[in-house]
Amino acid sequence: MVRAWTFVAVSLWSFASFVEGATIDCSQCEGWNEVQAPFRIFGNTYFVGPHGLSSVLITSPDGHVLIDGALPQSAPMIARHVEQLGFKMSDVKLILNSHVHFDHVGGLAELQKISGARVIASDIAAPFLRSGTVDSTDPQFGHLPPFAAVSNVEALGKRKSVELGALQLSVIHTPGHTPGGTSWRWKACEEQRCLNIVYGDSLMAVADDAFKYNGDERYPAAAADLRASMAAISATSCDILIPAHPDLSLLWSVIDEQGKGDRAKLIDSSACKRYTEIAKTRLEKRLEQERK
């Protein structure tokens, strides 16, 4: 979603002797990486990302799951947030991804080094994670910088869920924004109440100037995939939605930068449907522009 970028190698941060990484500068990166105090979303689920990019920790006695790594310069913040909440990065055993854009996978390589976790991604996304680049099938190909390649990436295959001990996360394939996009759903419980939490991949029709959602040879099924992904998210059991870009939800109208707020107001069974309506409007506007 960024037009101008440069890729610059810098010294990042030392976290328990894990030291160097990379940073990406873009017109929105500083805002995306603003500090956000970590907080409990519900039950065993916590927000650990920067203010503008979601990263979610799901904890269990058998190890923890982390979804998305934001920017490369976000990795120190995410790792610090996990520790501030009283957990250990070494207990993160599994890292999942929504889609392979630098603002969601940029920190994965560093977070994997810190934790030693294995990474699971869709069959389409996994090779790109391993290489650190995407190809021209991505609608934003012309505006995407590379990111640090991730090792030990496991392709999802035909699995409908992934498990870590008693944790089970359901797979919702959500291509369109990228060919290999994935959303995730799991149950979290507080006392006697259990809710379905959805980590929603981006469903927005955002592309470089050369791409057309209406039958582009680079990715002919892009519009159809987006519509199918919207339908899948709209239909899923969804009590709390955390989108990959949190400002596309009501999250920051409830929780402040110190992580304080009435968490009960995050519970909204209509959130996923509203999210898809926003995406539908964006896609139709894009298609209308292309027709003109």
N, C-alpha and C positions, 0 to 999 in steps of 0.2 A: 504494500500500500504506500510505498515511498518512491518518489521520483529521483531525488538526488541522494547519492550516497558515496562514501569512500570507505575503504577497508584499511584499517590502521592497526598494526601490531603494537601493543603496549603492555607494560606490567600491570596486572589487574589487582590482585589482592592476595594476601596470604591467609589461608584458613587452615590452621593446624598443619602447617608446612606444605599445603597444596598451593602453588603460587601463581604461575603465569598463565595468562589467557589472551584473548583478543577483544577488541571493541569495534563496534560498527557505529559510524556517525551518519545520521540521516535527519531530515527535517523534523521528524516526529520523535526521534529516539529519546531526547532529553525529557520530554513530557511523559512518554511511556514509562521511563525508568525512574520517575519520581518516587520518593520513599513512601511506602504504605506499611503501617504496623501490621504484623500478622494477627489473625484472629480466628476463632472457631466459627465455622459456618453452621454446622450441626453435627452432634455426635462426635464421631472420629474423623471428621473432615474439616480441614483448615485451609484458609487462604494464606499463601506464603509468597506471592509474587510482588512485583512493584505495583504502583497504583494503576498503570495503564495497560498491563498485560497480566493475564491470569496465570497462576501456577498454583496447583492444589495438592495438598498432602493428605493422604488417607492412611490412617495408622491402624496397627493391629499388633497383638503379641507375637505374631509370626513374622513381622517385618512390615515395612511401610511402602506405599505406592506414591510416586510423584507424577503428576501430569503436567507436561510442558516446562520448558526452561527459559522462556522469554529471550531477551537479548544476551549476547555474550557478557556484557557488562552487568547484567542482572544476576548472574550466577552467584557472586559473593553475597548479595542481598538475600537470595533465596536460601542459600545454605545457612546464613546467619539467622534467618527467620525460623527455620526448622529447629535450630538449637535454642533460640529464645523461647520457643514453645515448650521446651523441656524434652525434645526428642533428639536423636543422634542421626547424623547423615549416614553413618555406617550401618544404620538399621534400615535405610532405604534400599530395598532389594529389587524393585521394579520401577522403571521409568517408562511412561506412555507418552504418546504425542498426538496432537490434533492434526496439524499439517506442517509441511516442510518449508515454511518461510522463516527467514532469519530472525523475525521477532517472536517466534515461538520455539525454535530449535537452537537458537544461537548459544544458549547456555548449557545445552545438554551434554556436550563433550566434557566440559569442566565438571559438571555435576556428577557425571558418571565416574570420572576419575576420583572425585572426592568420596563417593559412596561405594564404588565397585559394583553398582547395580547393573543388571541386564536391561536392555531397551527393547521394547516391542512396538512395531509399527505395522501399518498395512503393507500388503505385498508390493503395492506401487510405491509407497513412501520409503520403505526400508532401503532400497538401493541408493536413493538420493541422500538419506541420512549417512550412509556409509561413505559416500563420495564427497559430501559437503557442497553439492551443487544440484540445481534442478535443470530440466531441459525445456525445450520450446513448447511442450504440451502444457506447461503451466501458463495460465492466462496472464500472469504478471512477469513472465520470463524476462522481458526487456528492462525491468526495473529492479531485479533482485540481486543483491550481492551474495557471494558465497558465504559459507559458515564453516566452523570447524567440523571436520568429519568425525562421526561417532563410531566407535568400535563396539563389537559384541551386540549388533543389532539383529534381532530375531524377527522374521516375517510372521505376520499373524496367521496366514493361511486361511483355512475354512472355519477356524474357531469362532463361535458365537459369543464366547466370553473368555476372560483370562482370570486365573486364580492365583492367589498368594495366601497359603494357609486357608483360613476361613473367609477371607475376602474374595468376593466375586464381582467382577466388573463386566457388564454386558457391552458388546460391541455394537455400535450403530454406524454403519458406513455412510459417510456424508460427503461424497465427491461433488465437484462443481466449482467451488472456490479454488481447489486444487484437485487433480485427478485422484489422489489417494487420501483425501481427508477422512477423519474418523472422529466420532463423538463417543462418549462413554457414559454409562449409567450404573449406579450402585445404590445399595440401601445403607443408610446410616441411622443409628438409633440413639436416643437419649431417654434414659429410664425405660418406660414401657412403650414409647412412641418411636416408630420407624418410618422413615421417609425415603422417597426416591430422589436422588440427586443426579442431575445431568450436567456433564461438562460438555458444552455445546461448541463444536467446531464452527468456524466462520462459514456463513452461508451467503456472504455478500458477493455480488457480481462486480468485482474490481479487476481491472485488466490493464495491460499496456495498450498504447494507442493502436497498435497493429492488430490486436485481437478482436474478433467478433464472436459474441456468444451465439449468434444465429448461424451455425454451421461452419465455423472456422475449421479449416483442414488440420490445424494444429491440435484441436481437441473438439471434434465434431459434436460430441454428446454433452458439451458443457452446460447448456441451458436445460436440457432434459435431466441431466444429473442433479443440477441445483434444485429443480422442481421436486424430484424424487427425494432428495435429502431433506427439503423443507417438509414434505409430507411425513417422512419418517420421524423427524423431531417433533412435529406437531402431534403425531399419534402416540408418542411414547409416554409412559407413566412418568410424570414430572412434577415434583413438589417444590424443588428448588433448582433454579437454573444458574449455572456459572458459565457465561460465554467466554471464549478465548480472549475477546476484548471486553472487559467487564463493563465499560461504559455503554454497551449495547443492552444492558439490563438496568434494573432499578437498584443495583447493589450500592452505589455511592449515594443514593438518596436515603439509605438506611444506615450505612456504616461510615464513620468518619475516618480521617487519615490516621488517627490514633487507634483504630480498630474498635472503637466504641459505637454502640448503637443497639437498637432493639432487634435482636436476631430473629425474633418471631415474625417480623415483617418480611423476612426473606422467603418465608413459606408462601408460595403463590402457585396454585395449580394451573393458572392460565399463562404463566411466564413463557413456557416453550411455544405456545401458540402465538403470543404477541411477538416473540422473536422471529418466527417464521413470517409473520405478516410484514414486518419491517423488511425482511429479505425479499419477499415477493415484490414489494413496491420498488425496491432498488433494482431488481432484475427487469421489471417491466419498463422502468425509466431507461435503463441501459439499452434494451432492445429497441425502444422507440428512437433513441438517439442514433442507433445503428441504421434503422430504416430511413432516417432523414439524411 
